[in-house]
């Protein structure tokens, strides 16, 4: 026991170092599964990921990612299995700012879509990056 008392500073340093190593994992907890716009483009081009826009139909019509399917968040549980039949497929969820896409991600995981991810910053980040948008 005297070893611990005599070397308390070393133990404090070790605990602090461990906390700093684990912090990125803890901080990313709410954003796990999030993609930057560049990562989303790579996933779409290389992995043929489906893009599912969870905004309402009016917002979707104003502008969306080319090739995206519109499945409003309120209808996701019922319509996602029809829109993306393969549960192993890569999916990128998009909304206006990222919050709705994170909710969609949680719902998709419960439905068994393990390869689903969300676009950080949503359509705002997409447009700010100067990426193409189509209107319907």
Backbone torsions as a table, in degrees:
resi	resn	phi	psi	omega
1	UNK	NA	-33.7	-179.8
2	UNK	-66.7	-26.0	176.8
3	UNK	-60.9	-44.4	179.2
4	UNK	-65.6	-40.3	-179.7
5	UNK	-67.8	-41.4	-178.8
6	UNK	-70.2	-26.2	-175.7
7	UNK	-116.8	32.7	-176.4
8	UNK	-61.7	-31.6	179.6
9	UNK	-64.5	-41.2	178.9
10	UNK	-62.9	-41.0	178.6
11	UNK	-66.7	-37.8	177.8
12	UNK	-64.6	-41.9	177.5
13	UNK	-63.7	-42.6	179.8
14	UNK	-63.2	-44.1	179.1
15	UNK	-65.3	-41.1	178.7
16	UNK	-64.9	-42.6	177.9
17	UNK	-61.3	-43.8	178.2
18	UNK	-61.7	-40.5	179.0
19	UNK	-63.5	-41.7	178.6
20	UNK	-66.5	-32.7	177.8
21	UNK	-70.7	-35.1	-178.0
22	UNK	-85.5	-18.0	-175.7
23	UNK	-54.8	-45.1	179.9
24	UNK	-58.8	-35.3	178.2
25	UNK	-67.8	-41.6	-179.5
26	UNK	-69.8	-43.2	-178.1
27	UNK	-65.9	-31.5	-178.8
28	UNK	-82.6	-2.2	-176.3
29	UNK	-51.3	-44.7	-180.0
30	UNK	-77.7	-15.7	-177.7
31	UNK	-113.4	13.6	-179.7
32	UNK	-59.5	132.9	-178.9
33	UNK	88.9	9.7	-179.6
34	UNK	-88.6	146.7	179.5
35	UNK	-122.4	144.7	169.7
36	UNK	-77.6	170.7	179.2
37	UNK	-63.0	-39.6	179.9
38	UNK	-64.2	-42.3	178.8
39	UNK	-65.6	-37.2	178.9
40	UNK	-65.5	-42.7	178.5
41	UNK	-61.9	-43.9	178.5
42	UNK	-61.5	-43.4	179.7
43	UNK	-63.9	-39.9	179.5
44	UNK	-67.3	-41.9	-176.5
45	UNK	-78.7	-42.6	-174.8
46	UNK	-88.2	-36.5	-174.0
47	UNK	-106.9	0.6	-178.4
48	UNK	54.8	44.7	-179.1
49	UNK	-66.4	144.0	173.2
50	UNK	-79.5	140.0	174.5
51	UNK	-108.1	122.5	180.0
52	UNK	-116.9	115.7	179.2
53	UNK	-92.2	120.1	-174.4
54	UNK	-98.7	12.3	176.2
55	UNK	-77.4	167.9	178.5
56	UNK	-69.7	166.9	-174.3
57	UNK	-60.1	-36.8	-179.1
58	UNK	-65.6	-45.8	178.8
59	UNK	-65.2	-39.2	178.3
60	UNK	-61.0	-42.5	-178.7
61	UNK	-66.2	-29.6	179.9
62	UNK	-68.5	-24.4	178.8
63	UNK	161.5	131.5	-179.4
64	UNK	-148.6	168.5	178.0
65	UNK	-65.9	138.1	-178.4
66	UNK	-58.3	127.4	178.9
67	UNK	86.6	0.2	-178.8
68	UNK	-70.9	148.7	174.4
69	UNK	-102.0	139.5	179.8
70	UNK	-96.4	113.8	174.8
71	UNK	-131.0	95.5	-177.9
72	UNK	-53.9	145.2	-177.0
73	UNK	-55.2	-36.9	-179.0
74	UNK	-67.9	-20.0	-178.3
75	UNK	-111.6	9.1	-172.3
76	UNK	-60.5	-45.8	-178.0
77	UNK	-57.7	-39.0	-177.0
78	UNK	-83.5	-36.0	-170.8
79	UNK	-100.7	-18.1	-178.4
80	UNK	-62.3	-43.3	178.6
81	UNK	-60.3	-28.3	176.2
82	UNK	-78.9	-33.1	-178.5
83	UNK	-77.7	-39.7	179.3
84	UNK	-128.7	97.0	-174.3
85	UNK	-74.4	-33.7	-178.3
86	UNK	-84.7	111.2	-177.8
87	UNK	-71.1	-12.5	177.5
88	UNK	-90.0	-5.1	-178.0
89	UNK	-68.2	151.5	174.7
90	UNK	-78.4	133.7	-179.9
91	UNK	-130.6	138.2	173.4
92	UNK	-117.6	116.7	177.4
93	UNK	-89.6	138.6	-178.3
94	UNK	-131.5	141.8	173.4
95	UNK	-139.9	-161.1	-178.7
96	UNK	-71.4	-44.8	-174.0
97	UNK	-133.0	-1.1	178.2
98	UNK	111.8	-25.7	-176.8
99	UNK	-68.8	-45.3	178.8
100	UNK	-65.4	-36.2	178.5
101	UNK	-65.2	-35.8	177.1
102	UNK	-66.9	-37.5	175.8
103	UNK	-66.6	-40.4	177.1
104	UNK	-62.8	-39.3	178.2
105	UNK	-60.0	-45.1	179.1
106	UNK	-62.4	-42.0	178.7
107	UNK	-65.0	-42.1	-178.9
108	UNK	-63.9	-40.1	178.6
109	UNK	-62.0	-39.4	177.6
110	UNK	-66.0	-29.7	179.2
111	UNK	-82.4	-6.1	176.9
112	UNK	102.0	9.6	177.8
113	UNK	-89.1	89.1	-174.3
114	UNK	-77.2	-19.4	-177.9
115	UNK	-98.7	21.7	179.5
116	UNK	-85.5	146.6	176.6
117	UNK	-144.3	166.9	-179.8
118	UNK	-119.5	151.7	178.4
119	UNK	-86.2	116.8	178.6
120	UNK	-65.3	126.2	179.0
121	UNK	86.8	-8.1	175.4
122	UNK	58.4	-151.7	-178.1
123	UNK	-63.7	-28.1	176.6
124	UNK	-60.0	-46.0	178.6
125	UNK	-67.9	-38.2	179.8
126	UNK	-60.7	-49.0	-179.2
127	UNK	-69.5	-36.1	178.6
128	UNK	-64.2	-30.6	177.5
129	UNK	-78.1	-5.1	178.3
130	UNK	76.4	23.1	-179.6
131	UNK	-83.3	155.0	-173.4
132	UNK	-68.3	145.2	179.5
133	UNK	-132.8	142.5	174.7
134	UNK	-117.9	153.7	179.6
135	UNK	-117.6	148.3	178.1
136	UNK	-120.3	NA	NA
